[in-house]
Amino acid sequence: MASGLCGNNIAENFMVNYERFVLGNGLKVLVHEDKTTPMAVMNILYDVGARDEEETMTGFAHLFEHLMFEGSKNIPNYDGPLQNAGGSNNAFTSNDITNYYLTVPAQNIETGFWLESDRMMELAFLQEKLDIQKKVVIEEFKQRYLNQPYGDVWLLLRPLVYKKHPYLWPTIGKEIAHIENASLEDVKHFFFTHYAPNNANLVVAGNVTAAQVKELAEKWFGPIPKRDIPSRNLPVEPPQTEERRMVVERDVPADMITLAFHMPDRNHPDYKTYDLITDILSSGNTCRLYQTLVKEKQMFTEIGAYVMGSIDPGLVVVSGKIDKKFTMQQGENAIWEVLEEFRSKPIPENELQKVKNKLDTREKFALMNVLTIAMKLASSELLGNADMINTELEEYNQVTVQDIQRVSIHVFRRENANVLEYHAKK
């Protein structure tokens, strides 16, 4: 892996070396060799997320994140054998993907192949285990989204922002009843529709060789039959033509305001410009939102901006908690003043360069970790080109001051704004 600085520009790309091959059943496999570590990691990314659910049966992708650790057809206990091999594991689900990963001493990597291939082949599908995980997910729904201060923000915001696209519900699901009513047959159908070698990619990174991984992949994953994956034909979100607003009151310590603006998809040429805009607004204590609204005007106790990073057209979000000395309206007006300034005049060149340099540093440190490399290779492969891991930094470096203003003018429009006023009870 090589890196270097190029004057004041963003650093030259890390060159992450990898080999790629595809099994006969459609499983895409990528290998990154790193002899400096005694460990190996496996990352399996399934091309299924909450956007692939039916609107009346939501939360299934997240439920499967739990079910996949409840034992497979031939291996009743997933964690035990992995722990005996010195390994650890975890997973996460989003609206776009479900991702499973494990770390193990490199000499025990075949244990990972054995475990992951068996649960890709078929889960145990026992009613008792389903009932246990349904209870776990329902409790998580209550604790994180209903009983936690500000926990229901995205339960409220998503249906305000999205009217057609299935991003209109969060990963946890639209409502608890959808998980409560999930039958064993529903769960089996979801599994055999989406969990398949031809709907996944596997990345192995660390102290391994490409030849070794190819042999193990053929041995353990090769016999799994490909499945009929339905083509994804999601409804397109229509353009927003007027401001939308929701006002709620909750038992929380401070008023919070959230503005969400529609933006293009993850592969759009302007995606990186949007990403840099939110860094300029919100990355660190010298950024515009913090400097103006927290430090100078002292109107907000905290404020941030970010892009959702979703595969389909997503959101730019600006959100902050308002100091009790100020009203919700004053807080919103202050945010719009910062955004209007962004629209009205180009930012200084050195301000853009500063966030590019920060991004460069973040990427350098991130790519020192083999698990991060595995995850980034997997997500890049899903987006259509694994080599994005080596080209993205240079693409960020090509973003200009003019690009920042052009995109800001387009995105920060009142008719593109979705405003959630989250009032603290008086």
C-alpha positions in Angstrom: 0.0 0.0 0.0 1.6 3.2 -1.1 0.9 6.8 -0.3 2.4 10.2 -0.6 1.8 14.0 -0.4 1.5 16.1 -3.5 2.2 19.7 -2.6 -0.9 21.4 -1.2 -3.2 19.0 -3.0 -5.0 16.0 -1.5 -2.5 13.2 -1.1 -1.8 10.8 -3.8 -4.1 7.8 -3.7 -3.4 4.9 -1.5 -2.8 2.0 -3.9 -4.7 -0.9 -2.4 -3.6 -4.0 -4.3 -6.3 -6.7 -4.8 -7.2 -9.6 -7.0 -10.7 -10.3 -8.1 -12.4 -13.4 -9.4 -16.0 -14.7 -9.7 -17.2 -18.2 -8.8 -19.5 -20.2 -11.1 -22.4 -19.4 -8.9 -21.9 -15.7 -9.2 -20.1 -14.9 -5.9 -17.7 -12.1 -6.5 -14.5 -12.6 -4.5 -11.8 -10.0 -3.8 -8.5 -10.6 -2.0 -6.1 -8.1 -0.5 -2.8 -9.5 0.7 -1.0 -7.9 3.7 1.9 -9.8 5.1 2.5 -7.3 7.9 -0.4 -8.5 10.0 -0.9 -12.0 11.6 -4.6 -11.6 11.1 -7.1 -12.1 8.3 -10.6 -10.6 7.9 -13.6 -11.8 5.9 -16.3 -9.3 4.8 -19.5 -10.5 3.1 -21.7 -7.8 1.8 -25.2 -8.8 0.7 -27.0 -6.6 -1.8 -30.1 -6.3 0.3 -31.3 -3.6 2.7 -34.5 -2.0 4.0 -35.2 -0.6 0.5 -35.8 -4.1 -0.7 -38.7 -4.8 1.8 -42.4 -4.6 1.2 -44.0 -1.5 2.7 -46.3 -3.7 4.8 -43.4 -6.0 5.9 -40.5 -3.8 7.0 -37.6 -4.4 9.3 -36.8 -7.8 7.7 -33.2 -6.9 6.6 -32.4 -5.8 10.1 -34.1 -8.8 11.6 -31.8 -11.0 9.5 -28.8 -9.3 10.9 -29.8 -11.0 14.1 -31.1 -14.3 12.7 -27.8 -14.9 10.8 -26.1 -15.4 14.2 -28.7 -17.9 15.4 -27.2 -20.9 13.7 -27.3 -22.4 10.2 -28.6 -25.7 9.0 -25.4 -27.7 9.9 -23.9 -25.4 12.6 -26.2 -24.7 15.5 -23.8 -22.2 17.2 -22.0 -19.6 15.1 -20.1 -17.8 17.8 -18.6 -20.8 19.6 -16.4 -22.2 16.8 -15.3 -18.7 15.8 -14.3 -17.8 19.4 -12.5 -21.1 19.7 -10.5 -20.1 16.6 -9.5 -16.8 18.2 -12.0 -14.8 16.1 -14.6 -12.1 16.6 -17.4 -10.9 14.4 -20.1 -8.3 13.9 -22.6 -7.0 11.3 -24.6 -4.0 10.4 -27.6 -3.2 8.2 -28.6 -0.1 6.3 -31.3 0.9 3.9 -29.1 -0.4 1.1 -27.0 -3.3 2.3 -26.4 -6.0 5.0 -22.8 -6.5 5.9 -21.1 -9.3 8.0 -17.5 -9.4 9.0 -15.1 -11.4 11.1 -11.5 -11.2 12.2 -9.4 -14.3 12.9 -5.8 -15.3 13.2 -4.8 -15.9 9.6 -3.9 -19.6 10.1 -7.6 -20.2 11.1 -9.2 -18.4 8.2 -10.8 -21.6 6.9 -13.1 -21.5 10.0 -14.5 -18.3 8.6 -15.1 -19.9 5.2 -16.9 -22.9 6.9 -19.1 -20.7 9.1 -20.0 -18.1 6.4 -20.7 -20.6 3.6 -23.0 -22.7 5.8 -25.2 -19.8 6.8 -25.3 -18.6 3.2 -26.5 -22.0 2.2 -29.4 -22.1 4.7 -30.2 -21.0 8.2 -31.7 -23.2 10.8 -35.1 -21.6 10.6 -36.5 -22.6 13.9 -39.6 -21.0 15.3 -38.1 -20.7 18.7 -35.1 -18.8 17.5 -37.2 -16.5 15.3 -39.4 -15.7 18.3 -36.3 -14.8 20.4 -34.8 -12.5 17.8 -38.2 -10.9 17.2 -38.3 -10.0 20.8 -34.7 -8.6 20.7 -35.5 -6.4 17.7 -38.8 -5.2 19.2 -37.0 -4.2 22.4 -34.3 -2.4 20.3 -37.1 -0.6 18.5 -38.6 0.6 21.8 -35.3 1.5 23.5 -33.6 3.2 20.6 -36.4 4.8 18.7 -39.3 5.3 21.1 -38.0 5.6 24.6 -34.8 7.6 23.9 -34.7 11.4 23.6 -34.8 12.4 19.9 -34.9 8.6 19.1 -37.9 9.0 16.7 -36.4 11.7 14.6 -35.9 9.4 11.6 -39.3 7.7 12.1 -40.7 11.2 11.6 -38.3 12.6 9.0 -38.2 9.8 6.5 -41.9 9.8 5.5 -41.7 13.6 5.4 -38.9 13.5 2.9 -39.8 10.5 0.9 -43.2 9.9 -0.6 -42.5 7.0 -3.1 -39.1 5.5 -2.6 -38.7 2.9 0.2 -36.2 5.1 1.9 -39.4 6.4 3.6 -38.9 3.9 6.4 -35.8 3.4 8.6 -33.8 0.2 8.8 -35.4 -0.9 12.1 -38.8 -0.9 10.3 -41.8 1.3 9.9 -43.6 -0.1 12.9 -43.3 -2.8 15.5 -46.2 -4.7 14.2 -44.3 -5.7 11.1 -41.8 -7.6 13.1 -44.4 -8.9 15.5 -46.3 -10.4 12.6 -43.4 -11.9 10.8 -43.9 -15.6 10.2 -41.4 -18.3 9.7 -42.5 -18.6 6.1 -42.1 -14.8 5.6 -38.6 -15.1 6.9 -37.7 -18.1 4.7 -39.0 -16.3 1.7 -36.9 -13.2 2.4 -33.8 -15.3 2.9 -34.0 -17.3 -0.2 -34.9 -14.2 -2.2 -31.9 -12.2 -1.2 -29.2 -14.3 0.6 -27.4 -15.9 -2.3 -23.9 -16.1 -3.7 -25.0 -14.2 -6.8 -26.3 -11.4 -4.6 -23.2 -11.0 -2.5 -19.5 -10.2 -2.6 -16.8 -11.6 -0.4 -13.6 -9.8 0.5 -10.7 -11.5 2.3 -7.9 -9.3 3.5 -4.8 -9.8 5.6 -2.1 -12.5 5.8 -3.5 -14.7 3.1 -2.7 -15.4 -0.6 -5.0 -15.0 -3.6 -4.4 -18.7 -4.5 -5.3 -19.8 -0.9 -8.5 -17.8 -0.9 -9.5 -19.0 -4.4 -9.1 -22.6 -3.2 -11.1 -22.1 -0.1 -13.8 -20.1 -1.8 -14.3 -22.9 -4.4 -14.3 -25.5 -1.7 -16.8 -23.8 0.7 -18.8 -21.4 -1.4 -18.6 -23.1 -4.8 -21.3 -25.8 -4.1 -23.9 -23.2 -3.0 -26.4 -22.9 -5.9 -27.2 -19.5 -7.4 -30.7 -18.3 -6.8 -33.2 -16.3 -8.8 -32.7 -12.8 -7.6 -35.6 -10.5 -8.6 -34.5 -7.4 -10.5 -34.7 -4.3 -8.4 -37.4 -2.0 -9.7 -37.9 0.6 -7.0 -40.2 3.6 -7.4 -38.4 6.8 -8.3 -38.9 9.7 -5.8 -40.6 12.6 -7.6 -38.9 16.0 -7.5 -39.9 18.1 -4.4 -41.5 21.4 -5.5 -42.3 23.0 -2.1 -41.0 23.2 1.4 -42.4 20.5 3.8 -42.6 20.9 7.5 -43.4 18.9 10.6 -43.8 20.2 14.1 -43.7 17.8 17.1 -43.4 18.2 20.9 -41.5 15.7 23.0 -40.1 15.3 26.5 -36.6 16.3 25.6 -34.1 18.7 27.2 -33.8 21.1 24.3 -35.4 22.2 21.0 -33.8 20.6 18.0 -34.2 21.5 14.3 -33.4 19.3 11.4 -33.3 20.4 7.7 -33.1 17.7 5.1 -32.4 18.4 1.4 -32.7 16.0 -1.5 -29.4 15.2 -3.3 -28.3 12.7 -6.0 -27.2 9.1 -5.7 -23.9 7.7 -4.5 -22.5 7.3 -8.0 -23.5 10.7 -9.3 -20.6 12.9 -10.5 -21.5 15.6 -7.9 -21.6 13.2 -4.9 -18.1 14.2 -3.7 -19.0 17.9 -4.0 -22.0 17.4 -1.7 -19.8 15.5 0.7 -17.2 18.2 0.8 -19.9 20.9 1.3 -21.0 19.2 4.5 -17.4 18.9 5.6 -16.9 22.7 5.1 -20.1 23.3 7.0 -19.5 20.9 9.8 -16.1 19.2 10.1 -14.3 20.4 13.3 -14.6 23.4 15.5 -13.4 25.8 12.8 -16.2 24.9 10.4 -18.8 27.4 9.4 -21.8 26.1 11.4 -19.9 25.7 14.6 -18.0 29.0 14.3 -21.0 31.1 13.5 -23.8 29.5 15.4 -22.1 27.9 18.4 -19.1 30.0 19.1 -20.0 33.5 17.9 -23.8 33.7 18.2 -24.1 31.0 20.9 -27.5 30.1 19.5 -26.8 26.4 19.3 -25.3 24.0 21.8 -24.4 21.6 19.0 -24.9 21.5 15.3 -23.7 19.3 12.4 -24.2 18.6 8.7 -23.7 15.4 6.7 -24.7 13.4 3.6 -26.6 10.1 4.1 -24.3 8.4 1.6 -27.1 6.2 0.3 -26.9 4.3 -3.0 -30.1 5.8 -4.4 -30.7 9.6 -4.3 -30.2 10.6 -0.7 -30.1 13.6 1.6 -28.0 16.5 2.9 -28.9 16.9 6.5 -28.3 19.9 8.8 -29.3 19.4 12.4 -28.7 21.1 15.7 -29.9 21.7 19.3 -30.9 25.3 20.1 -29.8 27.1 23.2 -32.8 27.8 25.5 -32.3 31.5 25.2 -33.4 31.4 21.5 -36.6 30.3 19.7 -37.0 27.6 17.1 -37.6 30.3 14.5 -34.4 32.2 15.4 -32.4 29.0 15.2 -33.8 28.1 11.8 -33.2 31.6 10.5 -29.6 31.5 11.6 -29.0 28.2 9.7 -30.5 29.7 6.6 -28.2 32.7 6.9 -25.2 30.4 6.8 -26.6 28.5 3.9 -27.5 31.6 1.9 -23.9 32.9 2.3 -22.7 29.6 1.0 -25.0 30.1 -2.1 -24.3 33.7 -2.7 -20.5 33.8 -2.9 -17.6 31.4 -3.6 -15.7 30.1 -0.6 -12.0 30.9 -0.3 -9.7 28.4 -2.0 -7.8 27.6 1.2 -11.1 26.7 3.0 -11.8 24.0 0.5 -8.2 22.8 0.5 -8.3 22.5 4.3 -11.2 20.0 4.2 -9.6 18.1 1.4 -6.4 17.7 3.5 -8.5 16.5 6.5 -10.2 14.0 4.3 -6.8 12.8 3.0 -5.6 12.3 6.6 -8.7 10.4 7.6 -8.4 8.1 4.6 -4.7 7.4 5.4 -5.4 6.3 8.9 -8.5 4.3 7.8 -6.6 2.4 5.2 -4.0 1.3 7.7 -6.7 -1.2 8.9 -7.3 -4.4 6.9 -10.9 -4.6 8.0 -11.5 -1.1 6.7 -9.9 -2.0 3.4 -12.1 -5.1 3.2 -15.2 -3.1 3.8 -14.3 -0.4 1.3 -13.4 -2.9 -1.3 -16.8 -4.6 -0.7 -18.8 -1.4 -1.0 -16.8 -0.2 -4.0 -17.5 -3.5 -5.8 -21.2 -3.1 -5.0 -21.1 0.4 -6.5 -19.7 -1.1 -9.7 -16.0 -0.7 -9.5 -13.8 -2.0 -6.7 -11.0 0.3 -7.9 -12.9 3.2 -6.5 -10.9 2.6 -3.4 -7.8 3.8 -5.3 -9.4 6.6 -7.3 -11.8 8.4 -4.9 -9.2 10.7 -3.3 -8.2 12.1 -6.6 -11.8 12.7 -7.6 -12.3 14.6 -4.4 -9.2 16.7 -5.3 -10.8 17.6 -8.6 -13.7 19.4 -6.9 -13.4 23.2 -7.3 -14.7 26.3 -5.5 -17.0 26.8 -8.5 -18.4 23.3 -8.0 -19.1 24.0 -4.3 -21.1 27.1 -5.1 -22.9 25.6 -8.1 -24.1 22.6 -6.0 -24.9 24.8 -3.0 -27.2 27.0 -5.2 -29.0 23.9 -6.4 -29.4 22.0 -3.1 -30.0 24.7 -0.5 -33.4 25.9 -1.8 -36.5 26.5 0.3 -38.6 24.3 -2.0 -36.0 21.5 -1.5 -36.1 21.7 2.3 -37.8 19.3 4.7 -37.9 20.9 8.2 -38.5 19.0 11.4 -39.2 21.3 14.3 -38.6 19.1 17.4 -39.8 21.1 20.4 -39.1 20.4 24.0 -42.2 20.3 26.2 -42.5 23.6 28.1 
